[in-house]
């Protein structure tokens, strides 16, 4: 339980800070992507960041419980988490703007990052 709580705290601290303050994570930066508000592309708020993280993070947390809870309950929770992550991927693939449920609920969109002139 302590490991799961610590995982939640560290995960939100990283993703919340990166999405809200920087506008991108290290992986998104490598892919040339940036996250912004869907209406105007500006930096997202902490509220948007929290909603996006919850919709993305809770299924991932459930999927990881199979490692920490070594019985049938952990296996079931892990399978549910994996199914929810697959649902998020499916909603992204079906959306014309490639917004998954996490982006729709948070009113965010991932776009190409603008390159700066050297």
MILUM-794327 format. One record per residue: residue number from 0; residue in one letter; x, y, z of N, C-alpha, C in turn. Coordinates in Angstrom, 2 decimals. Each point is the difference from the previous one (the first is absolute). Layout:
MILUM-794327
REC, k, r, n.xx, n.yy, n.zz, ca.xx, ca.yy, ca.zz, c.xx, c.yy, c.zz
REC, NUM, A, X, Y, Z, X, Y, Z, X, Y, Z
...
***
This chain:
MILUM-794327
REC, k, r, n.xx, n.yy, n.zz, ca.xx, ca.yy, ca.zz, c.xx, c.yy, c.zz
REC, 0, X, 0.83, -1.20, 0.00, -0.83, 1.20, 0.00, 0.87, 1.26, 0.00
REC, 1, X, 1.08, -0.03, 0.76, 0.90, 1.14, 0.06, 0.64, 0.24, -1.36
REC, 2, X, 0.38, -1.07, -0.68, 0.62, 0.12, -1.32, -0.99, 0.60, -1.00
REC, 3, X, -1.27, -0.44, 0.05, -1.00, 0.53, -0.93, -0.25, 1.49, 0.25
REC, 4, X, -0.07, 0.39, 1.27, -0.21, 1.42, 0.32, 1.19, 0.82, -0.45
REC, 5, X, 1.19, -0.49, 0.25, 1.21, 0.70, -0.45, 0.04, 0.10, -1.52
REC, 6, X, -0.41, -1.06, -0.67, -0.06, 0.01, -1.47, -0.96, 1.08, -0.49
REC, 7, X, -1.15, 0.14, 0.65, -0.97, 1.03, -0.37, 0.56, 1.40, 0.18
REC, 8, X, 0.63, 0.24, 1.14, 0.53, 1.32, 0.31, 1.11, 0.39, -0.99
REC, 9, X, 0.93, -0.90, -0.23, 1.11, 0.30, -0.90, -0.51, 0.17, -1.44
REC, 10, X, -0.94, -0.85, -0.39, -0.54, 0.08, -1.36, -0.70, 1.34, -0.24
REC, 11, X, -0.87, 0.41, 0.93, -0.69, 1.28, -0.21, 0.96, 1.17, 0.10
REC, 12, X, 0.97, -0.09, 0.90, 0.97, 1.10, 0.11, 0.74, 0.17, -1.32
REC, 13, X, 0.40, -1.09, -0.62, 0.74, 0.10, -1.26, -0.91, 0.48, -1.14
REC, 14, X, -1.07, -0.75, -0.25, -0.85, 0.34, -1.15, -0.72, 1.33, 0.19
REC, 15, X, -0.51, 0.27, 1.19, -0.69, 1.27, 0.24, 0.91, 1.18, -0.23
REC, 16, X, 1.21, -0.07, 0.53, 0.96, 1.09, -0.17, 0.42, 0.15, -1.45
REC, 17, X, 0.32, -1.09, -0.65, 0.46, 0.07, -1.39, -1.09, 0.52, -0.93
REC, 18, X, -1.22, -0.52, 0.15, -1.09, 0.45, -0.88, -0.39, 1.45, 0.26
REC, 19, X, -0.03, 0.41, 1.27, -0.49, 1.33, 0.34, 1.05, 1.08, -0.20
REC, 20, X, 1.20, -0.24, 0.49, 1.04, 1.04, -0.03, 0.80, -0.04, -1.29
REC, 21, X, 0.45, -1.18, -0.42, 0.86, -0.14, -1.17, -0.82, -0.15, -1.29
REC, 22, X, -1.15, -0.67, 0.10, -0.84, -0.22, -1.18, 0.31, -1.28, -0.74
REC, 23, X, 0.95, -0.77, 0.51, 0.39, -1.24, -0.65, 0.78, -0.86, 1.00
REC, 24, X, -0.01, -1.30, -0.19, 0.84, -0.89, 0.79, 1.26, -0.29, -0.80
REC, 25, X, 0.94, -0.69, 0.61, 1.23, -0.34, -0.74, -0.31, -0.85, -1.22
REC, 26, X, -0.88, -0.98, 0.14, -0.38, -0.84, -1.13, -0.70, 0.77, -1.10
REC, 27, X, -0.90, 0.90, 0.41, -0.70, 0.82, -0.99, 0.98, 0.92, -0.72
REC, 28, X, 0.99, 0.50, 0.73, 1.01, 0.87, -0.61, 0.78, -0.77, -1.06
REC, 29, X, 0.37, -1.24, 0.30, 0.72, -0.82, -0.98, -0.82, -0.25, -1.26
REC, 30, X, -1.32, -0.09, 0.17, -0.89, -0.22, -1.13, -0.44, 1.29, -0.67
REC, 31, X, 0.43, 1.14, 0.53, -0.37, 1.29, -0.59, -1.44, 0.37, 0.27
REC, 32, X, -0.51, -0.37, 1.16, -1.39, 0.28, 0.34, -0.09, 0.97, 1.17
REC, 33, X, -1.15, 0.63, 0.09, -0.27, 0.96, 1.07, -1.47, -0.12, 0.37
REC, 34, X, -0.33, 0.26, 1.25, -1.40, -0.07, 0.44, -0.50, 1.40, 0.29
REC, 35, X, -1.25, 0.26, -0.39, -0.58, 1.31, 0.23, -1.51, -0.09, 0.16
REC, 36, X, -0.59, 1.11, 0.33, -1.45, 0.08, 0.13, -0.61, -0.18, -1.39
REC, 37, X, -1.08, -0.77, -0.08, -0.57, -0.29, -1.32, -0.62, 1.22, -0.67
REC, 38, X, -0.37, 1.03, 0.77, -0.64, 1.16, -0.62, 0.99, 0.98, -0.60
REC, 39, X, 1.15, 0.19, 0.66, 0.93, 1.01, -0.51, 1.46, -0.47, -0.03
REC, 40, X, 0.29, -1.19, 0.46, 1.36, -0.52, -0.05, 0.92, 0.51, 1.09
REC, 41, X, -0.51, 0.83, 0.88, 0.83, 0.53, 1.08, 0.31, -1.07, 1.04
REC, 42, X, 0.84, 0.33, 0.95, 0.38, -0.93, 1.06, -1.25, -0.47, 0.76
REC, 43, X, 0.02, -1.25, 0.41, -1.15, -0.53, 0.72, 0.09, 0.36, 1.48
REC, 44, X, -1.15, -0.03, 0.66, -0.07, 0.34, 1.42, 0.29, -1.24, 0.84
REC, 45, X, 0.20, 0.22, 1.31, 0.21, -1.13, 0.91, -1.24, -0.89, 0.04
REC, 46, X, -1.16, 0.60, -0.14, -1.25, -0.80, 0.00, -0.03, -0.92, -1.22
REC, 47, X, 0.31, 0.54, -1.16, 0.05, -0.82, -1.21, 1.05, -1.09, 0.13
REC, 48, X, 1.12, 0.35, 0.57, 1.08, -0.97, 0.19, -0.45, -1.13, 0.92
REC, 49, X, -0.70, 0.34, 1.08, -0.48, -1.01, 0.94, -1.02, -0.92, -0.64
REC, 50, X, -0.92, 0.56, -0.77, -1.02, -0.83, -0.67, 0.67, -0.93, -1.00
REC, 51, X, 0.90, 0.54, -0.80, 0.69, -0.82, -1.00, 0.80, -1.11, 0.67
REC, 52, X, 0.68, 0.34, 1.09, 0.80, -0.99, 0.72, -0.88, -1.08, 0.62
REC, 53, X, -1.14, 0.39, 0.57, -0.89, -0.99, 0.60, -0.51, -1.01, -1.03
REC, 54, X, -0.43, 0.51, -1.14, -0.55, -0.90, -1.02, 1.09, -0.88, -0.60
REC, 55, X, 1.23, 0.51, -0.10, 1.12, -0.81, -0.48, 0.64, -0.82, 1.12
REC, 56, X, 0.14, 0.60, 1.17, 0.77, -0.62, 1.08, -0.71, -1.11, 0.75
REC, 57, X, -1.30, 0.12, 0.19, -0.70, -1.04, 0.75, -0.01, -1.35, -0.72
REC, 58, X, -0.26, -0.04, -1.31, 0.13, -1.30, -0.67, 1.42, -0.56, 0.07
REC, 59, X, 0.99, 0.86, -0.11, 1.38, -0.47, 0.09, 0.30, -0.52, 1.40
REC, 60, X, -0.53, 0.67, 1.02, 0.17, -0.47, 1.38, -0.67, -1.35, 0.19
REC, 61, X, -1.21, -0.13, -0.53, -0.69, -1.29, 0.11, 0.79, -1.11, -0.69
REC, 62, X, 0.53, 0.31, -1.16, 0.78, -1.00, -0.74, 1.23, -0.42, 0.79
REC, 63, X, 0.58, 0.91, 0.78, 1.20, -0.34, 0.76, -0.30, -0.74, 1.30
REC, 64, X, -1.26, -0.05, 0.42, -0.33, -0.69, 1.25, 0.25, -1.50, -0.09
REC, 65, X, 0.00, -0.55, -1.18, 0.28, -1.43, -0.15, 1.39, -0.34, 0.53
REC, 66, X, 0.91, 0.96, -0.03, 1.36, -0.22, 0.51, 0.02, 0.05, 1.52
REC, 67, X, -0.76, 0.94, 0.58, 0.06, 0.25, 1.44, -0.99, -0.86, 0.80
REC, 68, X, -1.06, -0.46, -0.63, -1.02, -0.81, 0.68, 0.02, -1.38, -0.64
REC, 69, X, 0.77, -0.93, 0.57, 0.20, -1.30, -0.66, -1.10, -1.01, 0.29
REC, 70, X, -1.23, 0.33, -0.32, -1.09, -0.97, 0.10, -1.01, 0.28, -1.11
REC, 71, X, -1.12, -0.63, 0.05, -0.99, 0.12, -1.08, -0.55, 1.43, -0.09
REC, 72, X, -0.09, 0.69, 1.13, -0.49, 1.38, -0.03, 0.96, 0.90, -0.77
REC, 73, X, 1.30, -0.16, 0.23, 0.99, 0.77, -0.74, -0.05, -0.30, -1.48
REC, 74, X, -0.21, -1.27, -0.33, -0.09, -0.39, -1.41, -1.23, 0.62, -0.67
REC, 75, X, -1.11, 0.00, 0.70, -1.23, 0.60, -0.55, 0.16, 1.50, -0.17
REC, 76, X, 0.55, 0.67, 1.04, 0.21, 1.45, -0.10, 0.98, 0.34, -1.12
REC, 77, X, 1.04, -0.82, -0.16, 0.96, 0.21, -1.07, -0.65, -0.14, -1.37
REC, 78, X, -0.88, -1.00, -0.14, -0.69, -0.21, -1.28, -0.96, 1.16, -0.30
REC, 79, X, -0.68, 0.50, 1.03, -0.90, 1.14, -0.19, 0.79, 1.23, -0.42
REC, 80, X, 1.14, 0.23, 0.66, 0.84, 1.14, -0.37, 0.51, -0.09, -1.42
REC, 81, X, 0.42, -1.19, -0.40, 0.47, -0.19, -1.38, -1.13, 0.23, -1.00
REC, 82, X, -1.20, -0.48, 0.33, -1.14, 0.21, -0.89, -0.32, 1.50, -0.14
REC, 83, X, 0.09, 0.73, 1.11, -0.26, 1.45, -0.06, 1.07, 0.73, -0.81
REC, 84, X, 1.25, -0.42, 0.12, 1.06, 0.61, -0.82, -0.23, -0.28, -1.48
REC, 85, X, -0.43, -1.20, -0.32, -0.32, -0.33, -1.40, -1.18, 0.83, -0.50
REC, 86, X, -0.98, 0.27, 0.89, -1.13, 0.85, -0.37, 0.48, 1.42, -0.32
REC, 87, X, 0.95, 0.51, 0.79, 0.55, 1.33, -0.28, 0.70, 0.03, -1.36
REC, 88, X, 0.77, -1.04, -0.30, 0.65, -0.08, -1.31, -1.03, -0.06, -1.13
REC, 89, X, -1.07, -0.76, 0.20, -1.05, -0.12, -1.01, -0.67, 1.36, -0.24
REC, 90, X, -0.30, 0.73, 1.08, -0.65, 1.30, -0.18, 0.91, 0.99, -0.71
REC, 91, X, 1.31, -0.10, 0.23, 0.94, 0.86, -0.72, 0.02, -0.34, -1.48
REC, 92, X, -0.01, -1.29, -0.31, 0.06, -0.44, -1.40, -1.27, 0.39, -0.76
REC, 93, X, -1.14, 0.06, 0.68, -1.27, 0.29, -0.65, -0.29, 1.49, -0.13
REC, 94, X, 0.71, 0.83, 0.73, -0.25, 1.44, -0.02, 0.72, 0.66, -1.17
REC, 95, X, -0.68, 0.87, -0.76, 0.66, 0.70, -1.10, 1.15, 0.88, 0.49
REC, 96, X, -0.13, 0.56, 1.20, 1.06, 0.86, 0.54, 0.97, -0.79, 0.89
REC, 97, X, -0.19, -1.33, 0.07, 0.85, -0.90, 0.79, -0.06, 0.32, 1.49
REC, 98, X, -1.16, 0.47, 0.46, -0.20, 0.25, 1.42, -0.65, -1.23, 0.62
REC, 99, X, 0.66, -0.55, 1.01, -0.59, -1.10, 0.74, -0.96, 0.54, 1.04
REC, 100, X, -0.60, -0.91, 0.78, -0.91, 0.44, 1.05, 0.69, 0.93, 0.99
REC, 101, X, 1.27, -0.27, 0.28, 0.74, 0.85, 0.94, 0.11, 1.43, -0.51
REC, 102, X, 0.18, 0.19, -1.29, 0.06, 1.35, -0.58, -1.38, 0.63, -0.08
REC, 103, X, -1.01, -0.78, -0.31, -1.36, 0.54, -0.11, -0.51, 0.48, 1.35
REC, 104, X, 0.21, -0.80, 1.05, -0.46, 0.40, 1.33, 0.76, 1.21, 0.52
REC, 105, X, 1.28, 0.09, -0.30, 0.82, 1.11, 0.49, -0.02, 1.20, -0.94
REC, 106, X, -0.61, -0.13, -1.17, -0.04, 1.06, -1.01, 1.42, 0.41, -0.40
REC, 107, X, 0.82, -1.01, -0.29, 1.38, 0.23, -0.44, 0.21, -0.65, -1.37
REC, 108, X, 1.09, 0.40, -0.64, 0.35, -0.60, -1.29, 1.53, -0.05, -0.11
REC, 109, X, 0.49, -1.06, -0.59, 1.42, -0.14, -0.23, 0.28, 0.43, -1.44
REC, 110, X, 0.95, 0.92, -0.16, 0.32, 0.53, -1.32, 1.51, -0.13, -0.26
REC, 111, X, 0.39, 0.31, -1.21, 1.41, 0.06, -0.34, 0.62, 1.22, 0.66
REC, 112, X, 1.16, -0.17, 0.58, 0.70, 1.13, 0.61, 0.61, 0.86, -1.09
REC, 113, X, -0.05, 1.30, 0.18, 0.63, 0.92, -0.94, 1.49, 0.01, 0.24
REC, 114, X, 0.75, -0.08, -1.06, 1.47, 0.05, 0.11, 0.44, 1.44, 0.04
REC, 115, X, 0.99, 0.27, 0.82, 0.54, 1.35, 0.08, 1.20, 0.12, -0.92
REC, 116, X, 0.16, 1.17, -0.61, 1.12, 0.25, -0.88, 1.28, 0.09, 0.84
REC, 117, X, 1.07, -0.55, -0.50, 1.30, 0.04, 0.74, 0.68, 1.32, -0.18
***
